Structure formats: structure tokens, C-alpha cells
């Protein structure tokens, strides 16, 4: 199942498509406009190499075919990057590795996009989504709580030679 194709059936006023290395410049421009995100775990602005590395990075014990790196476009403008790992870390669970909306996207529109993603994941037989939020992020905890996600754990993640404290949130999909 192509996740972007299914998501396009559940989304309004936007188009979803996989992002590829043909989009490297677009991905870098988009991510470099979010320095506050990168300040949580590195001491420099995102580099082009770091931004496009997201296309190929998968967690330990995951494979490339489990990854969906998607762009959501409104009027041909990228407004959201979503990095998903399907069936990770367990079958029927989805890990949301990146949810990076355009800064001008309203919280209400972000919520609509998230709910359309949930509908899509449920259609793909997923039962739960998990994600991490960096401690110190002032906006994400309230947004995810408003979407019905609950805190399940606080932990430390390592990225290169840096560590960051994060809270794991989960969304168990109603059946």
C-alpha cells in the first residue's frame, strides 16, 4: 500500500507525495527555516547533508521499506514534512519521527492534517502511533495533547555526540 496514495483519499485541500532525493533542495530549504527544532539537539543550524539524510535514515531494527518520508503540499507549496516508520517498533505500530509544519500553518490546520493522517493509518491497519517531543519544546506538548495523545515515558535520546531529553507520546486509535 502506498501511504501517500491512501492519505490523498483522506485529506482535503492538499496533496501528499513521497519526498525523494529529487527534492533535496526543497527539503533543505524547508528544514533550514526551522532552526528552533534543531536547537534541541545540535549546536549548529541544520546542514544540507543533515536535512537530506532524513530521507534515508531508519532506526535500528527497521528497514528502508518501512519508511514513508512524505511532503504535504497546498497550492504546490510544501507545508508539512512527515517521516513515518511503519510497523515500528512493533507490528501495527507507527513511529512518527518528524512532524514539521510550515510556521505559517495554523494549529487548526495542523490538527486537520494530523486527523487525516490517523484516518489513513487506521485504513492501513495501524492501531497506534508514537512520537517523541523534545523537553523544552513549548508548543508541541499542547498540540499533541489536544490531538488526544498521552505521555507514556520520558527518556534520553542520543544523536551523534549530543543527547536530548524527550517525552514519548502515543495515540491509540479507536477501533
N, C-alpha and C positions, 0 to 999 in steps of 0.2 A: 504494500500500500504506500503510495506517495503521499506523505503527510501534507505537503503544500497543496496538492490537488484536493484533498479532503477538507482542509481548512478553508480553501476558497469557497466551498459549498456552504460554510457556516459563518462567513464573515460578510459584513456589509460595508460598502463604500471604501473598499481596499482590495488589494491583490497581494497574495502571498506567493513567493517563489524561493526556491533554494538559492542561496548565495554561493558563488564559486570563485575560483581564482581569477576569473574574468572580471570580478567585482572588487579586486584588491584595492584599487584607488578609492572606490566608494566606501568600502569598509573602513579603511584608514581615516578618511576624512570624517566619517560619522563618529568613529570611536575617539578620534583626537578632539572632538568637540565636547567630550565628557571627562575632563581632567579630574573632576571631583571623584569619579568612580575609581580611577586608578590610584589616587592618593591614599586609598585604604590599604593598599598592599605593595606599592612600589614608590621609590623616592624620585621618580622622574616621569615626565609625560610619556604616554604610550608611543612606542616607535612603530614605524610601518611594519617591521618584521613581527613585532609582538601582536599587532592588530590582526594581521592576516594569518598568523599562527593559529588563531582560534578556529579557523576553517578545518584544520586537520587534527587539533588536539582532542584526545579522548582520555577519560580517566583510566586508571589501572583496572584491569579486568573487563574493559569494554572494547568493542571493535568499531572500526570505521563505519560499518554498515548500520550500526545502532544510532549514529549521529544524524541529526537534522539541523542544519545551520540555515536559518530562514530569514528572509527580509520581508517586511510588510510595507507595502507602498500605497500611498494615497496621492492621486494625481501625478503618478510617476516619480514621486519623491519618497525616498526611504524614510520611514517614520519609526521603525522598530526593528531591532535585531533580536532574534530569539535563537538560542543554542540549546537544543534538547538532546538528551541521551535516552533512547527508548529501551525499555526492559533493563533499567539500571537503577540501583544495584541488584534488583530482583526482577523476575518476570512480572509484567503488568504494572510496574512502577516506572515513572518517567522522572528523570533528573533535569531540572531547568537550570542550566549552567550560566545562562546570560539572558537577561530581560533588560534591554537597553532602549528605552523610548527616546524619541526626539524631545528635546527640552520644551518645545512649544506644545507638545501633545498634552491635552488636559487629563486630569486624573479620571474623569468620567469616561473619556475615550479610551484610556489605558485599561480601565475596568471592562469596557465593552470588548476590547481586543482579547483580554485575558479570558473572559467568559466564552468567547467564540473558540479560543484555544481549548478550553476544558471540554466543550461540546465535541470538538474534533478528536481529542484524546479519548474521550469516552466511546466515540464511534470506532476507535481503533482498539477497543477493549482494555484500555488502561483503567486502573482502579484508583491510582494515587499519583500525585505529583509532589516532589520535594525540591527545595531550593535552599540556598544559604544567603544570608544577609550579613554584611559586614557590621560589626559593632561600630557605632559612631555614625552610621548612616541615619540621617534624621528623617528621611521621607519614606523609605521602603517599608519599615515595620508597620506603619499605619496603613499604607496602601495594601500590603498583603493581609493584614488583619481584616480590613474592610472587604477583602475578597473571600474571607472565611477560612484562611489558612491559620493554623495554630502552631505555636512554638513547640518543638519537641526536644531540642537539645542545643546546648552551647558547646562549641569545640574550637580548636585551633587548627587552621589550615596552613600548609607550607607552600609557598610559590617561589621557586628559586631559592634565594638565600634569605627571604623575608617570611615572616609569619603574620597571621592576622586572626583575630578572634571573630567568629561568626556564630550566628544563630541559625539553626536548621528549622525551616517551616515546612509543614505538609498540608496538603489538600486531599482529603479522602473523598472521592467522587461518590455522590449518592447514586444508588442503583435504581 
